[in-house]
Amino acid sequence: MNGARSLLSGLVGAGVDVCFMNPGTSEMHFVQALDAVPDMRGVLALFEGVATGAADGYARITGRPAAVLLHLGPGLANGTANLHNARRAHSPVLCVVGAHATDHVRHDAPLQSDIDAIARGASGWVHTSGTTRALASDAMRAVEATGRGGGQVATLVLPADVSWSDGGRVAPPRPFPVPSPVSIEALDSVAASVGEGTVLLLGGDALSERGLRAASRISRATGTRLVAERFAARMESGAGVPTVDRLAYLAEQVRPQLAGATTLVLAGAPSPVAFFAYPGVESDLVPDGCAVLELADAAQDVVGALEALAGRLASDVDPDLAPLSPVDPEPGPLSVRSLGAAIAVTLPENAIVVDESITSGGGLKALTTAPRHSLLTLTGGAIGQGLPVATGAAVAAPDRPVVTVEADGSALYTIQALWTQAREQLDVTTVVVNNAAYAILRGELARTGAGGADERAQRMLDLTDPTTDFTAVSRGLGVPAERATTSEELVAALRKAHAEPGPHLIEAIVPPVA
């Protein structure tokens, strides 16, 4: 068999049976091999950033890698922003990048580039396959590499001649890495330190139901405060799950959250730092005099560690679980607050919520008393993640409704994801929060000390003239759409979308906030 067929057969044998792709000439043998390996599902995206973000969303829901196929260096470059987000999410993603045939490289054709250099910006493992015979084993090493360090991007560069040549063979899968146990010494150190002055900062798998329940027991027994990392790859939330506030985005809001802490315990989360540097503001957000202890990092069994700690400190204590009590939104024109309430009160059971609402996300705190759901957020800060991640999540869990809360500015980065949702008939309801502005940058202009903004500068922060008609764009990409300007209209539109199969878009008009 040729290299491409051996590659696909080996991936399927290793449990990687979905490939999001935006292929080109160098990848045609890979595409043709889909007919010979029907167990590999190919999902076409119209932009590389959609394909990479979808692979991230798929991995967050399944816990195992999807493949993503890209065309040469420029295709990889187009997809790198969402590979950066996947890296920050510790998502296992296998990125296959087609390359020029080996003998063609010396001619320096227009698309020739240093693929390895581009890949290393977001990949923890990069390898160029040199022979057809070695390709399948290279692929197994790549799959295994996606599971290292708690999850990472692994990039396999596939020259066209390695793909088209005969001599390929299927290689056996390699063992997928599992989290390493936390040492007894780390457990002893944390157990001796927790109490009224302790903040337990939760991230990664600590935000699973098991992790949250164990953390809640510890908190109730010891008075330890719980905080979740701001940008969670996946966080269980809603009725029946302990409620944990996320770390604030702005440094000046984080300081009151952590005020009075004498010990900060990191459970699958990094130590908190400001998202950006600001004049006269400390970047390290750990309070002065506060000791920092690490219970577990991303590669370790943080859930097992929390459960062991709860066994020591709270053996007879139950977790504090959120009630099912969403509140109807106030009637009238939409606001950030009523938008969140409308989403909460209409949310289907066991939904997946993808949040890239940026400045309009404050109202989503209402989701803590909504029906049980999984929350996926913007992990790496590279906007344009929401729509692709929702697409991949819907492919991963076709039995679960997906709701995307998407800011208008970031939606325009990867709006092509709607076409893939329409083609695959994915159960995704997208709420585009349209305030016709880069509202976050209006606030940042003041916070950075850059000074005021007159007409020319304000034009760079404004999304009017023209204002995007998201309903028209959505319909043009095959997704039915409507606009909502009041709470009543949004609730009705959400209920209609949840009752019908396939994707839907609702353009929610809200006033700009900073």
Disulfide bonds with the S-S distance in Angstrom:
none
